[in-house]
């Protein structure tokens, strides 16, 4: 009893991601009601999630009606309890049940491991796949380069193993087993431990029935690094040190492995950004960010070139997001009419999130968390061919042309990003069932990563917020002399060509708009030019990616409608207005789903 092959599961479309397993019901089991399904493990979007294709099952809602089926995941079946058995003797499962996790893109940013703003996983940690990432104990593989080991051949310094650390806060669950050896405690040979076992692990070693030697051996094996020895007190690395201590600066590494200090630490020299390419009403530009290298290093660098630069695909930690942009605009892309040699000051702002009783969505200046972070943005209409530099990364910048409508669209895009949850910009392991799609899909990001919205600053240090100009609320093409806002985001490839899709890719791409609709957000411009594709998977180095495993994104949220924003601005008292807003947005969602099917060549019953 339990799982069995689905009868007639052959797919004439040669689809690989199809549910081919059926879960047998207990004849006396309950009816599985639609709105009372067990939750089980899920990613933040709340949809049914399975770690692999063989952990998703068709299951009859009514035991006596085998054709009336729904989809349950393995974790949901465990809660249901019918015939579920994880014992080795049962022979049903060949691996443990694990929760979903975020898949990290190939890293280009790094921080010294003891930096107070270092996240967990640390910056620079390579995603090694679920087999290692789901292990109860292990090491992060930190991407190494020439800045880590000055006397080591870069070709050999591929990754530095750093064990997961025990949290300092006792109330936090321990996910590691080591702590720094700050006291310099030495082993029986007089050599200082690299790390000491944490209090939690030492307690386990000391329990009455514990096999301490085996536990230590298993811990060492999970570190996946050669020449490591340990005893009941700690661990000593006999090869390369697990991490060299450096100044507290954010590092940007090239695809080739070199890196140098970038503007995340303390100075106001900041990052330097150049942009190229353009779109129609709202210009979309590729930007490159450069570190605070010395004048001698940068004087011959073409600031308008993005040739050969690594693309930023990971989140920048909040303490390191630029608070101020010094914008260099010789081609007057921002509509600046002053001296072309004079930088223009911009400040990072965000749209507020109203409380439960509603209220108008307003713009707020983002105050620095510590010291002010300053970056330099170089805008150019055309790019010359030039030599890249290893301390740059590329991002995308959006600016509005000198008409009122494009300015309003750019503000609306920033407002929409402010209300989208972070998980729509993240990739997760496993597969989702995204209704009304019948087939499982990979869980990539829906929209690009968002790096901030910036408005110009006047001579008095106040932001210039042209969105408050009520004269242009109903028009679109009026010429204006405003400076353009700047929106920074991840650059995500080129427009899709659905006629080249496999059936699995077509369903996956279609699922993006459905996941956006789950949040009651309509993009309102769902055309192929706004659906991006790039080689994947993104956790591999760029040279190893391919279109056999692409990564998709929906871009251009300038015309987006967000129901949460509409309801917040209406408030809670005007019930009729709220009903009209809900009805209007739901109609937009329905119309957009129909358009998406047409644009992506989705055939009826084939998704």
C-alpha positions in Angstrom: 0.0 0.0 0.0 1.2 3.6 -0.6 2.6 4.9 -3.8 2.2 3.3 -7.2 2.8 4.2 -10.8 0.1 6.2 -12.4 -1.7 4.2 -15.1 -1.5 5.6 -18.5 1.1 8.2 -17.5 2.8 8.5 -20.9 2.8 12.1 -22.1 2.6 12.5 -25.9 4.2 16.0 -25.5 7.4 14.4 -24.1 7.0 16.4 -20.9 9.5 15.5 -18.2 7.8 17.3 -15.3 4.6 15.3 -15.0 3.2 13.6 -11.9 3.5 9.9 -12.6 2.7 8.5 -9.1 -0.7 7.8 -7.5 -1.1 7.4 -3.7 -3.5 4.6 -2.7 -6.2 5.6 -0.2 -7.5 3.7 2.8 -11.0 2.5 1.8 -12.3 3.9 5.1 -10.3 7.2 4.8 -12.0 10.6 5.0 -13.0 12.8 2.1 -10.2 15.2 1.4 -12.0 18.6 1.5 -10.6 21.3 -0.9 -10.0 24.0 1.7 -8.9 21.7 4.6 -5.8 20.1 3.1 -2.8 19.6 5.4 -0.2 22.3 4.8 3.0 20.3 5.0 6.3 21.9 3.9 5.8 24.9 1.6 7.8 27.8 0.2 6.5 31.3 1.3 4.1 31.5 -1.7 2.0 28.9 0.1 1.5 26.6 -2.8 1.9 22.8 -2.7 5.7 22.0 -2.7 7.6 18.8 -3.3 11.4 18.4 -3.0 11.5 16.2 -6.2 9.1 15.0 -8.8 8.7 11.6 -7.0 7.5 13.5 -3.8 4.3 14.8 -5.6 1.3 12.4 -5.9 -2.1 12.3 -7.4 -4.5 11.2 -4.6 -8.2 10.5 -4.8 -10.3 13.0 -2.8 -12.9 10.3 -2.2 -11.4 6.8 -1.6 -14.1 5.1 -3.6 -13.8 7.5 -6.6 -10.2 7.0 -7.9 -10.7 9.3 -10.9 -11.5 12.4 -8.7 -8.0 13.4 -7.7 -5.9 16.2 -6.3 -2.2 16.7 -5.7 -0.5 16.1 -2.4 3.1 16.4 -1.5 5.1 13.9 0.6 5.0 16.2 3.6 1.2 16.5 3.3 0.9 12.7 3.1 2.9 12.4 6.3 0.3 14.6 8.1 -2.6 12.7 6.5 -1.0 9.5 7.8 -2.6 6.9 5.4 0.0 4.2 4.7 2.9 6.7 5.3 6.0 4.9 6.5 9.5 6.4 6.5 11.2 3.2 7.9 13.9 1.6 5.7 12.0 -1.7 5.9 8.9 -0.1 4.2 11.1 0.7 1.1 8.9 3.6 0.1 11.4 6.5 0.4 15.1 6.4 -0.4 15.9 9.8 1.2 14.8 11.8 4.2 12.0 14.3 4.1 13.5 17.9 4.0 12.0 21.4 4.0 12.4 23.8 1.1 15.4 26.1 1.0 16.5 29.2 -1.0 18.9 28.4 -3.9 21.7 31.0 -4.0 22.9 32.4 -7.3 26.6 32.3 -8.1 28.3 34.8 -5.7 30.3 37.9 -6.7 30.0 39.7 -3.3 32.0 38.8 -0.2 32.6 40.0 3.3 35.2 39.0 5.9 33.7 36.2 7.9 33.6 38.1 11.2 32.1 41.3 9.8 29.2 42.3 12.1 26.9 42.6 9.1 27.8 39.1 7.7 24.6 37.2 7.0 24.1 33.4 7.3 24.7 31.9 4.8 27.7 34.2 4.4 28.3 36.3 1.3 30.4 34.4 -1.1 28.9 31.1 -0.2 28.6 28.8 -3.2 25.3 26.8 -3.5 26.4 23.2 -3.4 23.0 21.6 -4.0 20.5 20.0 -1.7 22.6 16.9 -0.7 25.0 19.1 1.2 22.9 22.2 1.9 20.2 20.1 3.7 22.7 18.2 5.9 22.3 18.7 9.6 25.9 19.9 9.8 28.4 21.0 7.3 30.4 23.8 5.9 29.8 26.7 3.7 32.0 26.7 0.6 33.2 30.3 0.3 34.3 31.3 -3.1 38.0 32.1 -2.9 40.2 34.4 -5.0 43.4 36.2 -5.1 42.4 38.6 -2.3 42.2 35.7 0.1 45.6 34.0 -0.5 48.2 36.3 -1.9 50.8 33.6 -2.2 48.5 30.8 -3.6 47.8 30.0 -7.2 44.3 31.3 -7.9 43.5 28.2 -9.9 43.9 26.1 -6.7 42.0 28.5 -4.5 38.5 27.5 -5.7 36.7 27.4 -2.4 37.4 27.9 1.3 35.5 25.6 3.7 34.0 27.4 6.6 31.9 25.4 9.1 28.5 26.7 10.0 28.7 28.5 13.3 26.8 28.1 16.5 24.8 31.3 17.1 25.8 33.6 20.0 22.2 34.0 21.0 21.3 31.0 23.2 17.6 31.4 22.2 18.5 30.7 18.6 18.4 27.1 17.3 22.0 25.8 16.9 22.6 25.0 13.2 26.4 24.5 13.6 28.9 23.0 16.1 31.8 25.4 16.3 32.8 28.7 17.9 35.9 30.8 17.4 38.9 29.9 19.6 39.3 33.5 20.8 41.2 32.3 24.0 43.8 30.5 21.9 43.2 27.1 23.6 45.7 24.5 22.4 45.5 20.7 21.9 47.7 18.0 23.5 50.4 18.7 20.8 50.6 22.4 21.8 48.8 23.6 18.6 46.0 26.1 18.8 42.6 24.8 17.8 41.1 26.6 14.7 37.7 26.3 16.3 36.2 24.9 19.5 33.1 22.7 19.7 30.1 24.8 20.8 28.4 24.2 24.1 25.5 22.4 22.5 27.7 19.9 20.8 29.9 19.3 23.9 26.7 18.5 25.8 25.7 15.9 23.2 29.2 14.4 23.4 28.9 14.1 27.1 25.5 12.4 27.2 25.4 8.9 28.8 24.8 6.9 25.7 26.6 9.1 23.2 29.3 7.6 20.9 31.5 10.6 21.0 34.2 9.3 18.6 31.6 8.5 16.0 29.9 11.9 16.4 33.2 13.7 16.0 34.1 11.6 13.0 30.7 12.3 11.3 31.2 16.1 12.0 34.6 16.0 10.4 33.4 14.1 7.3 30.6 16.7 6.9 33.2 19.5 6.8 34.4 18.1 3.4 37.9 19.4 3.8 41.1 17.5 3.9 43.7 17.5 6.7 41.4 18.3 9.6 41.8 16.7 13.1 39.7 17.0 16.2 39.3 15.8 19.7 36.6 16.4 22.4 37.5 20.1 22.7 37.8 21.4 19.2 39.0 21.2 15.5 42.3 22.1 13.9 42.8 22.7 10.2 46.2 21.6 9.1 46.0 23.0 5.6 44.9 26.4 4.5 43.2 28.5 7.2 39.4 28.5 6.8 39.3 32.2 6.3 41.9 35.1 6.3 41.0 38.2 8.3 40.9 41.4 6.2 39.6 45.0 6.5 35.8 45.3 6.7 34.9 46.0 3.1 32.5 44.4 0.7 34.3 42.5 -2.0 33.3 42.1 -5.6 34.9 39.1 -7.4 35.1 38.6 -11.1 34.2 35.4 -12.9 37.9 34.7 -13.2 38.3 34.8 -9.5 40.1 38.1 -8.7 38.5 40.7 -6.5 39.3 43.9 -4.7 37.7 46.0 -2.0 34.4 47.7 -2.9 32.5 50.5 -1.4 30.6 48.7 1.4 32.7 49.6 4.3 33.3 53.0 5.6 34.4 55.6 3.1 32.2 57.8 0.9 34.2 57.1 -2.2 31.6 54.4 -3.0 30.8 52.4 -6.0 30.9 53.7 -9.5 28.2 52.7 -12.0 27.9 53.1 -15.8 24.9 52.3 -17.9 24.1 51.4 -21.5 21.1 50.4 -23.7 17.7 51.9 -23.6 14.0 51.1 -23.9 11.0 53.2 -25.1 9.4 55.5 -22.6 11.2 54.3 -19.6 14.9 53.7 -20.3 16.3 50.4 -19.2 20.0 50.5 -18.9 22.7 48.0 -18.0 24.9 49.4 -15.2 28.2 48.4 -13.8 29.4 49.0 -10.3 33.0 49.6 -9.5 34.9 49.7 -6.2 36.8 52.4 -4.5 40.0 51.5 -6.2 42.9 54.0 -6.2 43.2 56.7 -8.9 46.2 54.9 -10.3 44.1 51.9 -10.9 41.1 53.7 -12.5 42.5 56.5 -14.5 42.7 54.4 -17.7 39.5 52.6 -17.2 36.6 53.4 -19.6 33.7 54.1 -17.2 31.2 53.6 -20.0 32.1 50.0 -20.7 30.5 46.9 -19.2 32.5 44.5 -21.4 33.5 41.3 -19.5 32.0 42.3 -16.2 30.3 39.9 -13.8 26.5 40.4 -13.3 25.1 40.9 -9.9 22.4 38.3 -9.2 22.4 38.2 -5.4 20.9 40.6 -2.8 23.1 43.3 -1.4 22.8 43.3 2.4 20.8 46.3 3.6 23.7 48.0 5.4 25.6 48.2 2.2 22.9 49.4 -0.2 23.9 52.9 -1.4 22.1 55.7 0.6 23.4 58.3 -1.8 24.1 58.2 -5.6 26.4 60.8 -7.1 25.3 60.7 -10.7 27.6 61.6 -13.6 25.5 62.4 -16.6 27.4 64.0 -19.5 24.7 63.0 -22.0 21.9 64.5 -19.9 20.0 61.2 -19.6 18.5 62.4 -16.3 17.4 65.7 -18.0 19.9 67.6 -16.0 20.7 71.0 -17.5 23.7 72.0 -15.4 27.4 71.4 -16.1 28.0 68.0 -17.6 31.1 67.7 -15.3 29.1 68.3 -12.2 27.7 65.2 -10.4 24.0 65.2 -9.4 23.1 64.0 -5.9 20.3 61.4 -5.4 19.0 59.8 -2.3 17.5 56.3 -1.7 13.8 56.4 -0.9 11.0 53.9 -0.5 7.2 53.8 -0.6 5.6 53.3 2.8 3.4 50.3 3.6 0.2 51.5 5.2 -1.1 49.9 8.4 -4.2 47.7 8.8 -6.5 50.7 8.8 -5.2 51.9 5.5 -3.8 55.4 4.6 -2.1 57.1 1.7 1.1 55.5 0.4 3.9 58.0 0.8 7.6 58.4 -0.1 10.0 58.1 2.7 13.8 58.8 2.7 15.8 55.7 3.7 18.0 56.7 6.6 21.5 55.1 6.8 21.7 52.2 9.3 25.2 53.3 10.3 27.6 55.3 8.2 26.3 56.8 5.0 27.0 54.6 1.9 27.8 56.6 -1.2 28.0 55.2 -4.8 28.8 56.9 -8.1 26.6 56.3 -11.1 28.0 57.0 -14.6 25.3 57.4 -17.3 26.1 57.2 -21.0 23.8 56.9 -24.1 26.3 54.8 -26.0 29.1 52.6 -24.9 32.5 52.3 -26.4 34.3 49.0 -26.5 36.8 48.9 -23.7 38.6 46.8 -21.1 36.6 45.5 -18.1 37.8 45.7 -14.6 37.5 43.0 -12.0 36.0 45.2 -9.3 32.8 46.0 -11.3 29.5 44.2 -11.3 26.6 44.9 -13.7 23.1 45.8 -12.7 20.2 47.4 -14.6 19.1 51.0 -14.2 15.7 52.4 -15.2 15.2 56.1 -16.0 12.2 58.1 -17.3 12.4 60.3 -20.4 11.3 63.9 -20.1 7.5 63.3 -20.2 5.1 63.2 -17.2 3.7 59.7 -18.1 7.0 57.8 -17.9 7.9 59.5 -14.6 4.6 58.3 -13.2 5.2 54.7 -14.5 8.6 54.6 -12.8 7.1 55.8 -9.5 4.4 53.1 -9.8 7.0 50.5 -10.4 8.9 51.5 -7.2 5.7 51.5 -5.3 4.9 48.0 -6.5 8.3 46.6 -5.6 7.9 48.1 -2.1 4.8 46.0 -1.6 6.0 42.8 -3.2 7.3 40.2 -0.7 10.9 39.3 -1.0 10.3 35.7 -1.9 9.1 36.7 -5.5 12.7 37.7 -6.1 14.2 34.4 -4.8 14.7 30.9 -6.2 13.8 27.8 -4.2 14.6 24.1 -4.5 12.0 21.6 -5.5 8.8 22.1 -7.5 5.4 23.9 -7.0 1.9 23.1 -8.2 0.6 26.5 -9.4 -3.1 26.3 -10.2 -4.5 26.1 -12.8 -1.4 24.5 -14.1 -1.7 20.7 -13.8 2.1 20.1 -14.1 4.8 20.8 -11.6 7.1 23.8 -12.2 10.5 24.9 -10.9 10.4 27.7 -8.4 12.5 30.5 -9.9 12.1 34.3 -9.1 9.1 36.0 -10.6 10.7 39.5 -10.9 14.2 40.8 -10.9 16.0 41.6 -7.6 15.4 45.2 -6.6 18.3 47.3 -5.4 16.6 50.6 -4.6 14.7 53.7 -5.9 16.5 57.1 -6.0 15.3 60.6 -6.3 17.3 63.8 -6.9 18.2 66.2 -4.1 17.9 70.0 -4.3 20.4 72.5 -3.1 18.8 72.5 0.4 19.3 68.8 0.7 15.6 67.9 0.2 14.5 65.2 -2.2 12.6 66.4 -5.3 9.4 64.4 -5.4 7.6 65.2 -8.7 5.0 62.5 -8.1 3.2 65.1 -5.9 2.6 67.3 -8.9 -1.2 66.9 -9.3 -1.3 68.8 -12.6 -0.1 65.7 -14.5 -2.1 63.0 -12.8 -4.4 62.4 -15.8 -2.0 63.1 -18.8 0.9 61.2 -20.2 2.9 63.0 -22.9 3.4 66.4 -21.4 7.0 67.5 -21.6 8.6 68.2 -18.2 11.9 69.5 -17.0 12.1 67.2 -14.0 15.2 65.1 -13.3 14.5 61.5 -13.8 14.1 59.1 -10.8 16.5 56.1 -11.0 15.5 52.5 -10.2 18.2 49.9 -9.8 17.5 46.2 -10.3 19.0 42.9 -11.5 19.6 42.5 -15.3 17.8 39.4 -16.4 18.6 38.6 -20.1 16.6 39.0 -23.3 12.9 38.7 -24.3 11.6 35.2 -24.6 10.7 33.3 -27.9 7.9 30.9 -26.9 8.1 29.0 -30.2 11.5 27.7 -29.0 10.2 26.5 -25.6 9.9 22.9 -24.5 6.4 22.1 -23.0 8.0 22.2 -19.5 9.5 25.6 -20.1 6.2 26.9 -21.5 4.4 25.9 -18.3 7.2 27.3 -16.1 7.1 30.7 -17.8 3.3 30.8 -17.6 3.4 30.0 -13.9 5.3 33.3 -13.2 2.3 35.4 -14.0 0.0 33.0 -12.0 2.3 33.4 -9.0 2.1 37.2 -9.4 -1.7 36.9 -9.5 -1.6 34.9 -6.3 -0.5 38.1 -4.7 -3.3 40.0 -6.3 -0.9 42.0 -8.5 -1.5 42.5 -12.3 1.5 43.4 -14.4 -0.8 45.0 -17.0 1.8 44.8 -19.8 2.2 41.1 -20.4 3.9 41.1 -23.7 7.0 39.1 -24.9 9.2 42.1 -24.6 8.6 42.1 -20.9 9.3 38.4 -20.2 13.0 37.8 -19.9 15.0 34.6 -20.4 18.7 33.9 -19.6 20.8 30.7 -19.4 20.7 28.8 -16.1 20.7 27.5 -13.5 22.0 30.6 -11.8 23.8 28.8 -9.0 26.4 27.7 -11.6 29.2 30.0 -12.8 28.0 31.9 -16.0 30.3 29.8 -18.2 28.5 26.6 -17.2 25.0 27.7 -17.8 22.8 26.9 -20.7 19.3 27.5 -22.2 18.5 23.8 -21.4 17.8 25.0 -17.9 16.7 28.7 -18.4 15.8 31.3 -15.8 12.8 33.5 -16.5 11.6 36.9 -15.1 8.7 39.3 -15.6 9.9 42.9 -15.9 8.3 46.3 -16.3 5.9 46.8 -13.4 5.2 50.5 -14.3 1.6 49.8 -15.2 1.1 47.2 -12.5 -1.9 47.2 -10.2 -1.5 46.1 -6.6 -4.8 45.3 -4.8 -3.2 45.9 -1.4 -2.2 49.4 -2.4 -5.6 50.2 -3.7 -7.4 49.0 -0.6 -4.9 50.8 1.7 -5.6 54.1 0.0 -9.3 53.5 0.1 -9.3 52.7 3.8 -11.5 50.3 5.7 -14.7 52.3 6.0 -15.8 52.7 2.4 -17.1 49.2 1.8 -18.6 49.9 -1.7 -15.3 51.4 -2.9 -13.4 48.4 -1.6 -15.8 46.0 -3.4 -15.3 47.9 -6.7 -11.5 47.9 -6.3 -11.5 44.1 -5.7 -13.8 43.5 -8.7 -11.7 45.7 -10.9 -8.4 44.0 -10.0 -9.8 40.5 -10.3 -11.0 41.4 -13.8 -7.5 42.6 -14.7 -6.1 39.3 -13.4 -8.5 37.3 -15.5 -7.8 39.4 -18.7 -4.0 39.1 -18.1 -4.1 35.4 -17.7 -5.9 35.1 -21.0 -3.4 37.4 -22.7 -0.5 35.4 -21.2 -1.9 32.2 -22.7 -1.9 33.8 -26.1 1.5 35.4 -25.8 3.2 32.2 -24.6 1.3 29.9 -27.0 -0.4 28.0 -24.3 -2.8 25.4 -25.6 -5.9 24.4 -23.7 -5.3 21.6 -21.2 -1.6 21.5 -22.0 -0.3 23.3 -19.0 
